[in-house]
Amino acid sequence: MRIRIVDAFTDRPFAGNPAGVLLLDDVFPDDDWLQHVAAEVNHAETAFAHRLPEGGEADWALRWFTPVTEVAQCGHATLATAHVLHTTGAETGPVRFATLSGVLTATPAEDGSITLDFPTAPLTPVEIPDRVAEALGAEPAAVFDTGPNIGDLLVELADERTVLGLAPDHRALGAHSSRGVIATARADEPSLGYDFVSRCFFPNVGIDEDQVTGSAHTALAPHWSARLGRDELTGLQASRRSGLVRTRLRGERTLLTGRAVTVIEGELLA
């Protein structure tokens, strides 16, 4: 069985967010095997997909596993899977994935980018939780619940410098949401090519800090579109690898656009 490592939300190797991708012959194997493979790959997510019969609402079934658990939504591993399908010739146009978050579509463009169609996260303002500032290492300006699909707290901070300088207590952050915390601020210099900056900490699913998180941008897009008065934005997720996510808000759906690069291809023997 072929296994690939794909860097997503980047146009160059060794940047963006790496994901494992396995295209399966038929149905999903048992969950223990899927989890063991994801733990062996040991990236933030490993995606498993198999083709579905023609005539249905989706073309492929898709699941995502971190090294420790299955998750309900993942942007970068969906982008990575779509990239593999298109670069191997398995698909040539839009691809519909049946997932725990419903049917998600990935549409390739002539410039090599891929646009994902995801549900927009519902944002609900909440009181600043006790001790979240201490756990994060910065005082929030506003805090929002992002709903059950991604299960994060979105925390707006004072400025980009504050986001970049965070050194949180990951264990303490885990007490404040089901997945983790999205920290964000408006870009200091939009002329640099991005409108807002973020960092994402997901200790409850085994990822202390994610490199570039597509699903988080389904919450970041409506938040910053409301703040900045524009439906089309670009977010920089700052990390040791970093990556750009172009967002377009369409009501209950959010479009996420990025590129991907295959960096490793091999044979899974287990």
PLY file of the C-alpha trace (Angstrom):
ply
format ascii 1.0
element vertex 270
property float x
property float y
property float z
element edge 269
property int vertex1
property int vertex2
end_header
0.00 0.00 0.00
1.40 3.40 -0.99
1.82 6.00 1.73
2.68 9.63 1.10
3.73 12.56 3.25
2.37 15.82 1.87
3.15 19.34 3.08
-0.09 21.33 2.96
-0.79 25.06 2.78
2.61 25.70 1.24
4.20 25.67 -2.22
7.57 24.33 -1.07
8.82 21.26 0.81
9.47 21.35 4.54
7.00 24.15 5.21
3.28 24.22 5.90
1.72 21.27 7.74
2.74 17.69 6.91
0.07 14.98 6.66
0.17 11.30 5.93
-2.13 10.15 3.10
-3.19 6.57 2.38
-5.55 5.70 -0.47
-7.20 2.41 0.42
-8.47 -0.22 -1.98
-11.88 -0.72 -0.44
-13.45 -0.18 2.98
-11.66 1.21 6.03
-9.70 -1.37 8.04
-10.46 -1.60 11.75
-9.96 1.52 13.83
-7.05 0.06 15.83
-5.02 -0.40 12.63
-5.84 3.12 11.44
-4.76 4.54 14.79
-1.54 2.51 14.82
-0.63 3.80 11.37
-1.33 7.40 12.41
0.82 6.95 15.50
3.62 5.51 13.35
3.42 8.40 10.88
3.39 10.74 13.90
2.32 13.89 12.10
-0.56 16.06 13.24
-2.95 14.12 10.98
-2.96 11.06 8.79
-5.77 10.83 6.24
-7.31 7.56 5.06
-9.57 7.54 1.99
-11.30 5.01 -0.24
-13.39 5.42 -3.35
-17.19 5.21 -3.05
-19.61 3.73 -5.60
-20.66 6.05 -8.41
-23.96 7.90 -8.18
-23.79 8.82 -4.50
-23.44 12.22 -2.84
-19.67 11.78 -2.45
-16.79 10.31 -4.45
-14.47 9.25 -1.62
-14.86 8.40 2.06
-12.30 10.23 4.21
-11.21 9.93 7.84
-8.51 11.74 9.83
-6.44 10.52 12.78
-3.93 12.33 14.96
-1.28 10.17 16.65
-3.74 9.56 19.51
-7.34 9.90 18.25
-9.75 10.36 15.34
-10.98 13.91 14.71
-14.20 15.23 13.20
-12.64 17.79 10.87
-9.24 18.50 9.34
-8.37 20.99 6.62
-4.72 20.37 5.87
-5.06 16.58 5.55
-8.08 17.07 3.26
-5.98 19.39 1.09
-3.18 16.82 1.15
-5.55 14.02 0.09
-7.00 16.08 -2.76
-3.45 16.92 -3.87
-2.55 13.22 -4.01
-5.71 12.35 -5.95
-4.98 15.02 -8.55
-1.22 14.52 -8.87
-1.62 10.75 -9.29
-4.41 11.11 -11.85
-7.01 9.38 -9.67
-9.18 12.50 -10.04
-9.11 15.43 -12.45
-11.84 17.78 -11.22
-13.72 18.58 -8.01
-13.72 15.79 -5.45
-16.47 15.23 -2.87
-15.43 13.64 0.42
-17.85 11.94 2.82
-16.59 12.78 6.32
-17.71 13.15 9.94
-18.31 16.82 9.07
-20.58 16.03 6.11
-19.65 16.23 2.44
-16.60 18.41 1.84
-15.53 19.42 -1.66
-12.00 20.05 -2.96
-11.72 21.91 -6.27
-8.40 22.27 -8.14
-7.45 25.41 -10.04
-5.19 25.82 -13.06
-2.54 27.52 -10.93
-2.14 24.36 -8.84
-4.02 25.58 -5.80
-6.94 23.66 -4.28
-10.03 25.19 -2.68
-11.82 23.34 0.12
-15.51 23.95 0.87
-16.04 23.53 4.64
-18.85 24.41 7.06
-18.39 27.78 8.74
-17.82 27.43 12.48
-20.53 29.13 14.57
-18.92 31.73 16.85
-20.47 32.43 20.25
-18.95 35.11 22.51
-18.18 33.75 25.97
-16.85 35.16 29.21
-13.09 34.92 29.49
-12.57 31.63 31.36
-10.77 31.69 34.67
-7.04 31.08 34.32
-7.06 30.99 30.48
-4.85 34.09 30.41
-2.40 32.38 32.74
-2.41 29.20 30.66
-1.96 31.08 27.38
0.50 33.62 28.72
-1.41 36.68 27.48
-4.57 38.56 28.37
-7.45 37.93 25.91
-9.27 40.83 24.31
-12.24 38.58 23.44
-13.05 34.85 23.57
-15.43 32.80 21.40
-16.69 29.24 21.41
-16.38 27.71 17.92
-19.06 25.01 18.15
-18.87 21.20 18.19
-17.23 20.49 14.82
-13.84 21.90 15.74
-14.35 22.32 19.49
-11.91 25.16 20.14
-11.80 28.43 22.00
-10.92 31.30 19.66
-8.98 33.89 21.63
-8.34 37.32 20.16
-5.20 38.97 21.50
-4.00 42.55 21.44
-1.61 42.38 18.49
0.50 40.18 16.24
3.57 40.47 18.46
1.63 38.99 21.37
0.51 36.00 19.29
4.03 35.35 18.00
5.50 35.55 21.50
3.18 33.04 23.19
4.75 30.25 25.25
1.64 28.60 26.69
1.20 25.93 29.31
-0.24 23.26 27.01
-1.53 21.03 29.78
-3.38 23.93 31.38
-4.86 24.98 28.02
-6.43 21.55 27.64
-8.90 22.32 30.41
-10.62 25.06 28.41
-12.02 23.27 25.32
-12.51 19.87 23.75
-9.70 20.27 21.19
-7.70 23.36 22.08
-7.19 27.09 21.63
-6.85 29.28 18.54
-4.92 32.46 19.36
-5.24 35.26 16.83
-4.69 38.96 16.17
-4.94 41.42 13.31
-1.83 41.61 11.13
0.51 44.45 12.04
1.48 44.99 8.40
-1.18 43.80 5.91
1.13 44.88 3.09
3.18 41.74 3.87
0.42 39.64 2.30
-1.80 38.52 5.18
-4.66 40.10 7.09
-4.50 38.22 10.38
-2.16 35.90 12.22
-2.90 32.82 14.31
-1.36 30.01 16.31
-3.19 26.81 17.28
-2.67 24.67 20.37
-4.51 21.31 20.54
-3.20 19.36 23.54
-6.39 17.32 23.91
-5.79 15.53 20.59
-2.06 15.04 21.06
-0.86 18.16 19.19
0.71 20.77 21.45
1.02 23.22 18.55
-0.28 22.59 15.04
1.72 23.98 12.13
-1.11 25.18 9.81
-4.73 24.34 10.66
-7.32 24.55 7.89
-10.25 23.80 10.19
-9.32 26.68 12.52
-9.78 29.05 9.59
-13.47 28.15 9.41
-13.67 30.13 12.66
-10.98 32.69 11.88
-12.64 33.63 8.56
-16.00 34.76 10.01
-14.28 36.41 12.96
-11.93 38.55 10.89
-14.37 39.12 8.04
-16.69 40.76 10.57
-13.81 42.78 12.04
-12.29 43.87 8.73
-15.43 44.16 6.58
-14.24 41.86 3.79
-15.28 38.33 2.83
-11.94 37.41 1.23
-8.88 37.37 3.49
-5.51 35.69 3.90
-4.36 34.26 7.21
-0.82 33.49 8.29
-0.57 30.65 10.77
2.75 31.29 12.43
4.77 28.28 13.56
8.22 26.87 13.01
7.00 25.90 9.50
4.15 28.44 8.94
1.74 28.65 6.04
-0.85 30.84 4.34
-4.56 30.07 4.06
-6.75 32.14 1.74
-10.32 32.33 3.03
-13.61 33.31 1.43
-16.70 33.53 3.63
-19.97 32.38 2.04
-22.46 32.38 4.88
-22.70 28.87 6.29
-19.74 27.73 4.18
-16.12 28.85 4.20
-13.74 28.34 1.28
-10.11 27.60 2.16
-7.50 27.82 -0.58
-3.91 26.63 -0.50
-1.25 24.56 -2.19
0.47 21.31 -1.29
3.70 19.44 -2.08
4.37 15.70 -1.87
7.72 15.18 -0.13
7.81 11.42 0.61
6.28 8.42 -1.13
6.83 4.85 -0.01
5.34 1.45 0.75
3.48 0.61 3.95
4.37 -2.98 4.83
2.38 -3.54 8.05
0 1
1 2
2 3
3 4
4 5
5 6
6 7
7 8
8 9
9 10
10 11
11 12
12 13
13 14
14 15
15 16
16 17
17 18
18 19
19 20
20 21
21 22
22 23
23 24
24 25
25 26
26 27
27 28
28 29
29 30
30 31
31 32
32 33
33 34
34 35
35 36
36 37
37 38
38 39
39 40
40 41
41 42
42 43
43 44
44 45
45 46
46 47
47 48
48 49
49 50
50 51
51 52
52 53
53 54
54 55
55 56
56 57
57 58
58 59
59 60
60 61
61 62
62 63
63 64
64 65
65 66
66 67
67 68
68 69
69 70
70 71
71 72
72 73
73 74
74 75
75 76
76 77
77 78
78 79
79 80
80 81
81 82
82 83
83 84
84 85
85 86
86 87
87 88
88 89
89 90
90 91
91 92
92 93
93 94
94 95
95 96
96 97
97 98
98 99
99 100
100 101
101 102
102 103
103 104
104 105
105 106
106 107
107 108
108 109
109 110
110 111
111 112
112 113
113 114
114 115
115 116
116 117
117 118
118 119
119 120
120 121
121 122
122 123
123 124
124 125
125 126
126 127
127 128
128 129
129 130
130 131
131 132
132 133
133 134
134 135
135 136
136 137
137 138
138 139
139 140
140 141
141 142
142 143
143 144
144 145
145 146
146 147
147 148
148 149
149 150
150 151
151 152
152 153
153 154
154 155
155 156
156 157
157 158
158 159
159 160
160 161
161 162
162 163
163 164
164 165
165 166
166 167
167 168
168 169
169 170
170 171
171 172
172 173
173 174
174 175
175 176
176 177
177 178
178 179
179 180
180 181
181 182
182 183
183 184
184 185
185 186
186 187
187 188
188 189
189 190
190 191
191 192
192 193
193 194
194 195
195 196
196 197
197 198
198 199
199 200
200 201
201 202
202 203
203 204
204 205
205 206
206 207
207 208
208 209
209 210
210 211
211 212
212 213
213 214
214 215
215 216
216 217
217 218
218 219
219 220
220 221
221 222
222 223
223 224
224 225
225 226
226 227
227 228
228 229
229 230
230 231
231 232
232 233
233 234
234 235
235 236
236 237
237 238
238 239
239 240
240 241
241 242
242 243
243 244
244 245
245 246
246 247
247 248
248 249
249 250
250 251
251 252
252 253
253 254
254 255
255 256
256 257
257 258
258 259
259 260
260 261
261 262
262 263
263 264
264 265
265 266
266 267
267 268
268 269
